[in-house]
Amino acid sequence: MKKPPAALAFDLGASSGRALVGELVTGENGLQQLRITEIHRFVNEPVEVGPHLHWDILMLLKELKTGILKARQQGFEPASFGIDTWGVDFGLLDRNGELLANPYHYRDPHTTGLIEEVCGLIGEDKLFRKSGLQLMPFNTIYQLYAMKKAGSVALEHAETLLLTPDLLNYFLTGQKACEFTMATTTQLFRPAERAWNTPLMERLGIPSDLFLDPVHPGTEIGRLTDAICEELGVPSMRAITVGSHDTESAAAAVPSDSASFAYLICGTWSLLGTELPDALLTPEVRELEFSNEGGVGHTFQLLKNIMGLWILQECRRKWIKTGSDISFAELTKEAGNAEAFRSLINPDDLRFMNPKDMELEIHRFCQETDQPVPRDKGETARCILESLALRYHIVLEQCERLTGRHFSGLHMVGGGIQNELLCQLTANAIGRPVWAGPVEASAIGNLLVQFQAGGEIGSIEEGKELVKRSFPLQSYEPAEADKWQEAIARYNGLVNKPNEIA
């Protein structure tokens, strides 16, 4: 019996990675469906070396090879693979194609203060108009400027810059390429012209010849090298550039019935936005600190980065270290039993970016804003989840103001939707329905692009219909409107502070 068309998706997040095989099968109703099987999952932890924080990029390569091997061992025959990861980070290659140094982690402190310095040189308004991006301290531009200021030997000897998924593709295929959606996360790309901002690079002393011309999602860039095929005992596979920034892969998988929709990609980071045909570069977009990131199908995503479940993850990490191995499910249950609206924080306050003690920073925020300090894990988790939901309310309304659109509800996708309490709190905060699903949105969007590149589906729109047929959605209706209106008014008084992500 002929096996169904299959593809292999690698979806690497800031804390974990996974390999999934997608197959196009015929459902009981006779219609085509997408079946996904997770074949490998692994931890992705940064490594601290002296004053710096790095990604263990060779460990990640090893895990990708393991995923390729497991696909074969479990009887799958994927024709292609695609890789999506977080944005902004990169590796530098020398003239021989060798990696010069372990890539920096985006939470490394070497970019501290550089937004202000670069804006002083370029001008904040000009920097936004040329890049369309929210000014965030970890953007590629500030990482490269930090290396330039530090006299980085790696930067001095670099011949090619490859963003994280492009670097991993290079290790597997030997082919260098730069994928469009990742290029737009650097703040060195001009969305209006869809080209690199060479004058900006020259002004900052960043070598412009490091950057390759971007290719769009759906491009075949090579195949597994003969050496890797021999090492793993697997046949060759095509390498396809997908929406290599995981945000864009997730957005491609949002199962909306309308071309005009709002989404929330919920995980370590939260990304709330909508899809547009072109970048929106108005002064109000800059003032509200939204980003324009390239999307699948030559689109742009107008979105805002929100700190996300990172805050809860870091609290849990501390509690585990101190002997309390509490699960996220247990934390959510305790949060559900805790008092509502007792304490609130601004998730985007920069103190929560990468503190030594996340719980202590929450306590300090509450003390500084004359609120009661959370007394236990349940109250801390409740504080975080309610604050995120209220932040989503604010950002959704900002998105509507910027686009002139009205969204009847919010699509939530990603691993964070497994927290049903957060989904319900979000519906309550925005006063509209939340439609949650699918969980593995980034991997699914990755697969859709591969299947379109292989001719198995005709378009991403056709792929969205496939997602609707294949993965159930859970709806959450808003409740307790009066209480949430009071909470919104109180919350607005807490967030108008200067120390936000900018």
N, C-alpha and C positions, 0 to 999 in steps of 0.2 A: 504493500500500500504506500502510495506517495505521501511523503511527509509534508505538512503545511509550510508555507513560507515562514521563515524565522529570522530574527535579528537579535543581536546582543547589545544591551544598553548598560553602560557603566555610568552610574550616578554617584558622584562624590560630593558629599557635604562637608561642612566644617568640622563635624565631629565623627562622622562615620561614612562608609561607602558601601555600595552594593552593586552586584551584577545581576541583571534580570534578562531572561530570554522572553521575547514576545513572539507569539505565533498567531497567524491569521487562520481561524478555524470557522467552520460552519456551525451555528447554533441550532438549538432545537426548532426555532422558528424558520430555519432555512436561510437566515441572513448571516452575513459575515460578522464575526466577533473577534476581539483581541483577547487572547489568553496570555497572562504573564506568569512567569515562574521565577521566584528568587532562587538563585543557585549559589550565591556567595555573599556574605556580609562581613565587614571588617571595621575595626576601629581606626579612626584617623585622628591621631593626637599630635600636636606640635611638640617640638623638642627645644628646650631652652639651652643655649650654649653661650656662656658668659652673659653679656648684657642683651643678647638678641634671642628672638623667637623664630624658629624655622619650621618649614614643612619637611617631613621625612619623605622626599620625593621618590627615592629608590625603593622604599618600603611600599609606596603606592604602586609603583611599577610592578613589583613582585605580586601584589594583590590582584592587579589586572591580569597578569599571566595566570594566576591561580583561577580566576574567573573564566578565562578562555579554556583552560584545561578542564574545569568542572563542567562547562557546557558540553564538551565532547564526551566526557565520562558519563554524563547523565542522558546521553542519547540524542542531544540536539544537534542540528546542522545549520547554524546561523550563516547566512550568506554575507553578512556585514556586521560591523560593530561601530558604535558611536560613543563618545565620551562627553559628559557635561560635568562641570564643577562650579564652585564659587567663582566670583569675578576678581579682577584687579591684580592678582599675584602672577609672578612670572619667573622664568629661569633665563640665564644668559649663557650663550654658547660662544666658544672661541672659534678661530678660523678653521680648526680641524673638526668642528662639530661636537666638541666635548663640553659638558656642563662645567662651568667655571666655579660655581658655589651652590650650596643648598639655598633654595628660594626663601626669602623672608616671609614670615606669616603676617597677614594684614593687621594683626593686633600688636605687632612689634612697635615699641615706643620711639623708634628712630625718626618718625615723622612728626613728633610732637612740636607744635608751634609753627609748622611749615605752611599751613593754610594762610596764616596772616602774612608770612614773609612772601609767599608767591603772589598773593593778592596785592601786596605793596609794590611788587615789581610789575605786575600785569594789569591790575585793576580787577576788582571782584566782578563788576558788571561785564567787562570784556571777556573775562575767563568763562563766565556762564554762557554768554552769547555764542562763543566759539565752540564750547563743549556740550552745553545743554545738560550738564550734570550737577546734582546736589554736591556741595563742597563737603567732602568727608575725608578725614585725616588719612585714611588708608588707601585712597585712590592711587593708581599707578604713578601719576605725575609726581606726587609727593614722595613716594618711595624712591623714584629715580633721582629726584632733586636731593633727597637725603644722602643717597650714595655719592652723588656728584660732590656735595659739600664735604663729605667724609673722605674724599680722595680714594674711593673704592677701586681696588686693583682689578676686581672682576669687571666693573663697568669700563675701566680703561682698556681692557683687552677684549671686550665683547665685540662680536661681529653680528650676532643675531639675538633678538629678544623673542622668546616664545611664551605666551600666556599659558597658564597651567594645563588646560586640556590640549592645547597645541603641542606643548612639551611632551606630554604623555603619548600623544599620537606619533610624534617624532621618534620617541624611544621604540615604539612598536612597528613603525613602518620605514623609518629612515628618511621620511619626507618632511620638509619644513613647510608649514602653512600657517596663516593667521586667519582665524574665523571672525566674521563680521560682528556677531553679538558680543563677543569678548572684547574686541577692539574698542567698542563704544563704552566700555566700563573704565577705560584708562584715563579719561579726561584730556587725552591728547589727540582725540579724533573729532573732526568737525561734522556734525550730523547734517547740517544744511548742505554741505558740499559732498558729504559721504566720502571723506578723504582725511588723511593724517594732517595734523596741524604742524607742519614743518617750521614755520616762523616761530611758533611758541616754543618748540623744542630748542631751536637755536638760541632764543632769548634766555632760556634757562640753562644752557650748556649741556643739554641732553642730546647725544648723537642721533640724528634723524635717520641715519642709514641702518639702524638696528631693526627697523620696522618693515615687515613684508606687506605687500598689498593684500587687503582682506579678501577672502572668498566667502560666499554666502552658505547658509545651511543647505544641505543636500548635495554638496560637492564631494565627489570621490577624490580623495587626495593620495591614495596609494593602497597597498595591501600589506598584510603581515609580512615581515621579512622572512626570507628563507631560513635564516638562523633561528628565529623564534619558532617557526613551524617545526623545524628539526628538533629543537630543544623540548618542545611540548608534545611532539608527535601528533600535530593537528594539521588539517589542510589549510590552505590560504583563505583569507577573508578580506573583503573590501573594507577600507576605512572611510567612513562618511562623516563629514563635518555636520553636526546637528546644531541645534540652538545650544552652542557649547557653554554659554552661561546658563546655569541651571534655572535661573529665573525665567529665561526666555523659553526654555523647554517646557517648564511648568505652565507658562501662559498659553503655549500652543495646545495644551491638553485640556484647557478649561472647557467643559461641555455646555457652553452657552447656546441658548436658542436664538440669540440676537447678535448682530454685529456690534452693537453697543452694549458693553457689559463691564462691570467692575469685578475685580478679583482680589483676593488676599492669599498670597502664598505664605503658608504658615509653617515655620520651623525654627531653627536657631535664630535666623532673621525673619522678620515679617516684611513682605513687600506688597504694598497696596497700590493698585493703579488700574489703568485701562489701556486698550490698544488703539493706536491712531495710525493713519497712513503716513504721516510725516512728524518730525520733531516739532514740539511746541516751545518756542523760545521767547515768550513774552516776559516782560519785567515781573509780572505777578507770579509766574512759574518760579523765577529765581527767588523772589521774596518768600514764597511758601516752601522753598527748598525741595522741589521735586526734581526728578531726573528724567532724561530722555535716553532710553537704552534701545539699541537696535534689536528687533525681533525677527522671528521666523517669517518668511514670506515678504521680505523687504519692508516690514512694518517698523513702527517704533512703539515702545511701551512708555507711557507717561506714568511714573510711579514714584513712591516715596519709600525709602528704607526706614524701618522701625526696628528697634533693638531686638524684639522678639523673645522667644522662649529661652534664649541664652541666659537671661537673668535667673530663671528658675533652674536651669541646668547647672549653673555655677553654684547656686545655693545648695542644690542636692549633692554636688561634688564635695563641697565642704562638709556637709553632714555625714557623707559616707566616710570621709577621711577621719572624722572624729568619732566613728564607731556606730553610726546610725544608718544602716543600709536600707533606706526607705525607697520604695519604688515610686515611679511617677503616678501609677494608679492609686497607690496609698496616699500620696500627697494630694491628688485631686479629690479623693474622698474626704480627707481632712479639711481641705479648702471649702468643699461644699457644705460642711457643717460649721464653718467659722462665721463670725458676724460679718454682715455685708457692710461695705464702705467704711470700715473702721479706720483704715489707713490707705492712702493712695500715693503713688510715686509718678514721676514723669519718666517713662522708660527710656526716653532719648536724651536724658541728662548724661553728659559725657563721663560722669563718675562711674556709670555702669558699663563703660566700654570694655575695660579689662582690669578690674580692681583685684587686689590681693585677697580681699574678703568681701564678697558680694552682699552677704547678709548684713555685715557691719555698715556698708554704704547705704543700704535700705534704711537701717536704723537712723543713720545720720541725716538722711533726707527727711525722714519723718520728724526728727527733733528740730531741724532747721525750719520746718514748715508748721510747727506747733501741732503736730498730730501725735496720737498715741503710737508708740513703738510696737510692732507685732510681738506677741508674747511666745509664740510657738511656731512650729513648721506650718501648721494649717493656716494660721493667720498670715504668715509670710507668703504662702502660695496664693491665698485669696487676694492679698494686696497686689501681687504681681499680675494675676489673671484679670482682675477687675481693671487695673490700670491699663493693661494692653487693650482691653475691649473699649475703654474710653478713648484711648489714643486712636483706635481704628475709627471710631465715630468722627473724631475731628478730621482725620485725614480723608475719609470718604467724602465729607462735606466740602473739603478743600478741592478734591478732585472734580467734584461736580461744578464748583465755581469756576475752575480753570477751563473746563471743556464745554460748559454750557449744557451739559447732559444731566438727565435725572436717571438714577439707577433704582430700579424697583426692589432690588435686593443685592446680596453680595455672594459671589462664588468663593468658597474657601477650599483650597487644595493643599496637599502636602501633609507631612507627618504630624503636624500640630493638630490636625482635625480629629486625631484619635482622642484628644482631650475634649470630651463632649461638654464638659462644664464651660470651657473657653468658647466653644461654638455657641452655646446658649447665651452666655454673657455678652457675646458679640452681637447676637440678634437683639438682645435687650437694649444694648447701648446704641445701636444704629436705628432702632425702631422699625426694622424691616426684616424680611426673611433672610436667613442664611441657608445656602445650599452647599452642603459639605460633600466633597468627593471629586476626583479620586485621591487616595492617600499618596500613591506613587506617581504624582503628576509629572515630575521632572523626567523620570525614566520613561513614562508613557509618551510624553512629547518627543523625547529622544527617539523612541521607536517609530513614531509617526513619520518623522522626517526621513528615517532610513527606508521605511516602506514606500514613501513617495519617491525617493531617489531610485528605488529598485523597480518602480512601476506597479507595485501591488495596490496602491491607492492613488487616486487622481489628484488629490489636493489636501491641504490641511483642514479645510472645511469638511471634506468627506471624512477625514480622520476624526474630527470632533463628533460627527454622527456615530462613528464607530465606538468612540468612548462612551457615548450615551447608552448605546446598546449593551455595552460590555461591563460597565461598572455602576452599581447602584448609588444614588445620591440620597443623603439624609437631610431632611428639611428641619429647620429650627424656626419657630415663630416667636416674635418678640412678646415680652410680658413685663409686668410691673412698670409701666410707662412713667407714672408719677415719680416713683423712687429714682428712676434713672435720670429723669430730667433734673432732679435736685442734685444728683451726683455729678452730672455734666456741668452744672453751674459751679459747683465746688471745685471740680477738676480744672476748669478753665483758669481758676485763680492760682493753681499750682504750676501750670506749665509755661506761663509767660516769663520764663527765666532765660538769661543769656547763655547758659552753659549747655545748650542742646547740640546734638549732631548738626554740623553745619559745613 
